[in-house]
Amino acid sequence: MSATPSTILVVEDDAIVRMLIVDVLEELEFSVLEAAVAEEALALVRDTTQMIDLMMTDVGLPDMNGQQLATKVRELRPALPILFASGYAENIDVPAGMQVIAKPFSIDQLRDKVKSMLPQR
């Protein structure tokens, strides 16, 4: 019997990129929730019955940017680790408990980054 997989919320407005990230994470045996826009992500975060171990968000979202989303998410779930994906990773200042992965990233980079950020169980 294996442990319950960690649940990762992926917020990415580009459907193809989102699908690729979700496929990779599912292949790595994570449970994945998807949101195309920040509001959709917030609805999932507000659902207190929904387990979320990590949120991975694109920085450039159409309705609000990833950092604004992260601020709102942290008000609801203060301890949630947040990973930003950005084509301009070096230009981003991130608060504690948040990290950045530069696009494009490899499957190995994504796996290692996600695993390093998840609480060890």
N, C-alpha and C positions, 0 to 999 in steps of 0.2 A: 504494500500500500504506500503510495507516494504522497508527499505533502500536497496540500492544495496549491495549485499554481498561483504565482503572483499575478495581480490584475493591473494591466497598464492601460491608461486612457491616452489614446493617440488623437491629437487635435491637429488637423492638416487640411487646408481647403483644396489642395490639388488632389483630386480623386485618385489619380494614378500613383502619385507618391505615397498617399495614405495607404492604398492597397498594398504597395510593395512593403512598406514598414509593417503593416499588420501581418502580411504573409511571413515575413522574417520572424517577427515576435512569436507568432503562433507556432512556427517551426521550432523555435527555441522553447516551446511548451509553456508559454505565458498565456494567460487568459487576456483577451484584448477587447476594449470598448473603443468605439470610434465616434469622432465628432468632426464635422466639416467646418463648423464655425464656433466661436467662443460661447455664444449663448447656448448652443447644444451641449457643449462641454460643461457649462455651469449647471445646466439642468441635471446632468448625471452626478456632478459633485454635490449638489443640494440633496440628492436622494440618499438619506442616511442609511438605507438598507443596502446600498451599493458599495461593495468593497472596492477600494482603489488603493494600490500600493505605490503607484508612480504615475505622474502625468508627463507625457512628452508632447510638447507643443511647438508648432512652427512659430517663428517670431512674427512673420507677416501674414496676419489673418485679415479677412475683409471687414469684419465688424468691429474688432478692437485688436490691438497688437498683443502678442504673446505675453509681454510683460504686464500689461494691464490685466489680462486674464489671470496671470499668476498671482497678482495682488489680490484679486477677488477670491480666487480659489483658496489662498492662504487664510483669508478671513473665515472661510468655512471649514477648512481642514489645515490648521496651522502647521502640522508636522509633515504634510505630504511632500515628498521629494519631487522636484520639477526639473525636467530636462528640456532645454530649448534647442531646437534644430534651426540653424541659420546659415545662409550662404555668406554671412558677414560676421562670423563668430568672434573675431578679434575686437569688434566694436561694441561688444555687449558687456555691461557691468551686471553681474548677477548677485542677488542677495544670498545669504547663507542657506544651505540646503538645496540650492539650485545650481545646475551645471549647464554647459553648452556643448553641443556636438556640431561640428562644422559640416555643412553639406558641400559636396556629396560625401557620404560616409560609407565605409564598407560594412558588411554584415558583422564581421568580427569586431569592428570598432563599436558598432551599435550594441552588440551583445555585452562586450566588456564594460561599456559605460553604464548600461542599464543594470547589470549585475552589481557593479560597484556602488550604485546608488540605492539599491533595494535593501531594506532591513534584513539582516541575516536571521534565518529562522532555523 
